[in-house]
Amino acid sequence: MRKALIICSLLAVFFVGCKQDATKEEVKENDTNQVEETKKADGLNILRGEFIYIADAAVLKGNDFIYGVELDSMSMKLAEEVKPLKRDDFDMVPVTVKAKVKPNPNKEGWDQVLEIKEILKVSAPTGEEAIKVKGK
């Protein structure tokens, strides 16, 4: 009798856990579809990633992409918004932008670059500050 009760309890926990995983997958699909619809409507992508600007180069790094960023008025505006949030020159700041992905005309560096059309969100860096090692 006890074994049957334990087995039924374990099966109930298993089925409840599987149902929650399916719900999470549906939410991810809906988020992806929403981004694709935005892309189809105006030809732009909404990209979330970490932005860094150093002297003559800018990069946006996401979980599954890395793009060079065209140095134009919008990227300079983003660099100015990010500047007060950076802890040091090489700190990457989380941003959300609406941008157009296009082939790199210079053929130097990245295969594709971003042309930022709109800055949607700039956040403070979340991770710990980088560890600095000083030589002798």
C-alpha positions as CSV (number, residue, x, y, z in Angstrom):
1,M,0.0,0.0,0.0
2,R,2.8,2.4,0.9
3,K,4.7,1.6,-2.3
4,A,1.6,2.4,-4.4
5,L,1.1,5.7,-2.6
6,I,4.8,6.7,-3.1
7,I,4.6,5.7,-6.8
8,C,1.4,7.7,-7.3
9,S,3.0,10.8,-5.6
10,L,6.1,10.6,-7.8
11,L,4.0,10.3,-11.0
12,A,2.0,13.3,-10.0
13,V,5.1,15.4,-9.4
14,F,6.5,14.2,-12.7
15,F,3.4,15.2,-14.7
16,V,3.1,18.6,-13.0
17,G,6.8,19.3,-13.8
18,C,6.4,18.4,-17.4
19,K,3.3,20.6,-17.8
20,Q,5.3,23.6,-16.4
21,D,8.1,23.0,-18.9
22,A,5.6,23.0,-21.8
23,T,4.2,26.3,-20.6
24,K,7.8,27.8,-20.5
25,E,8.4,26.6,-24.1
26,E,5.1,28.2,-25.3
27,V,6.2,31.6,-23.7
28,K,9.6,31.4,-25.5
29,E,7.8,30.7,-28.8
30,N,5.5,33.7,-28.3
31,D,8.5,36.0,-27.5
32,T,10.3,34.8,-30.6
33,N,7.2,35.2,-32.8
34,Q,6.7,38.7,-31.5
35,V,10.3,39.7,-32.5
36,E,9.8,38.1,-35.9
37,E,6.6,40.0,-36.5
38,T,8.4,43.3,-35.6
39,K,11.2,42.3,-38.0
40,K,8.7,41.6,-40.8
41,A,6.6,44.7,-40.2
42,D,9.4,47.3,-40.6
43,G,12.5,45.3,-41.6
44,L,14.3,45.9,-38.3
45,N,15.4,43.5,-35.5
46,I,15.0,44.0,-31.8
47,L,18.3,42.9,-30.3
48,R,19.3,42.6,-26.7
49,G,23.0,42.3,-25.8
50,E,26.0,43.9,-24.2
51,F,27.4,47.0,-25.9
52,I,30.9,48.3,-25.9
53,Y,32.4,51.3,-27.6
54,I,36.2,51.9,-27.7
55,A,37.7,54.8,-29.7
56,D,37.1,53.6,-33.2
57,A,35.0,50.4,-32.8
58,A,31.7,49.4,-31.3
59,V,30.3,45.9,-30.7
60,L,27.0,44.4,-29.7
61,K,27.3,40.9,-28.2
62,G,24.3,38.7,-27.4
63,N,23.8,35.2,-26.3
64,D,24.1,33.8,-29.8
65,F,25.5,36.6,-31.9
66,I,28.3,39.2,-32.1
67,Y,27.9,42.2,-34.5
68,G,30.1,45.1,-35.2
69,V,28.2,48.4,-35.0
70,E,28.3,51.1,-37.7
71,L,29.8,54.3,-36.2
72,D,27.1,56.8,-37.0
73,S,25.1,59.4,-35.0
74,M,22.9,56.7,-33.3
75,S,25.8,54.6,-32.2
76,M,27.5,57.7,-30.8
77,K,24.3,58.6,-29.0
78,L,24.2,55.1,-27.5
79,A,27.9,55.4,-26.5
80,E,27.1,58.6,-24.7
81,E,24.1,57.0,-22.8
82,V,26.3,54.0,-21.8
83,K,29.3,56.1,-20.7
84,P,28.0,57.0,-17.2
85,L,27.1,53.4,-16.5
86,K,30.5,51.9,-17.3
87,R,32.8,51.1,-14.4
88,D,35.9,51.1,-16.7
89,D,36.8,51.5,-20.4
90,F,36.2,47.9,-21.2
91,D,33.0,47.3,-19.3
92,M,30.1,46.0,-21.5
93,V,26.6,47.5,-20.8
94,P,23.3,45.7,-21.4
95,V,21.2,47.4,-24.1
96,T,18.1,46.8,-26.2
97,V,18.1,48.4,-29.7
98,K,16.1,48.3,-32.9
99,A,18.6,47.8,-35.7
100,K,19.1,46.7,-39.2
101,V,21.5,43.8,-39.8
102,K,23.4,44.2,-43.1
103,P,26.6,43.0,-44.8
104,N,29.8,44.8,-43.8
105,P,30.8,46.9,-46.8
106,N,34.4,47.2,-45.6
107,K,35.1,43.4,-45.7
108,E,37.3,44.0,-42.6
109,G,36.2,42.7,-39.2
110,W,32.7,41.2,-39.0
111,D,30.8,39.7,-41.9
112,Q,27.6,41.6,-40.8
113,V,27.2,45.0,-39.0
114,L,24.3,46.7,-37.3
115,E,22.8,50.0,-38.2
116,I,21.1,51.2,-35.1
117,K,17.8,52.9,-35.8
118,E,16.4,53.3,-32.3
119,I,17.6,52.9,-28.7
120,L,15.0,51.1,-26.7
121,K,16.7,50.5,-23.3
122,V,20.0,51.0,-21.5
123,S,20.6,49.1,-18.2
124,A,23.3,49.2,-15.6
125,P,25.9,46.3,-15.8
126,T,24.8,43.4,-13.6
127,G,27.9,41.3,-13.2
128,E,30.8,41.8,-10.8
129,E,33.6,44.2,-11.8
130,A,36.4,42.5,-13.7
131,I,39.4,41.3,-11.7
132,K,42.5,43.4,-12.5
133,V,45.9,41.8,-12.3
134,K,48.8,44.1,-11.8
135,G,52.3,43.1,-12.9
136,K,55.6,43.7,-11.0
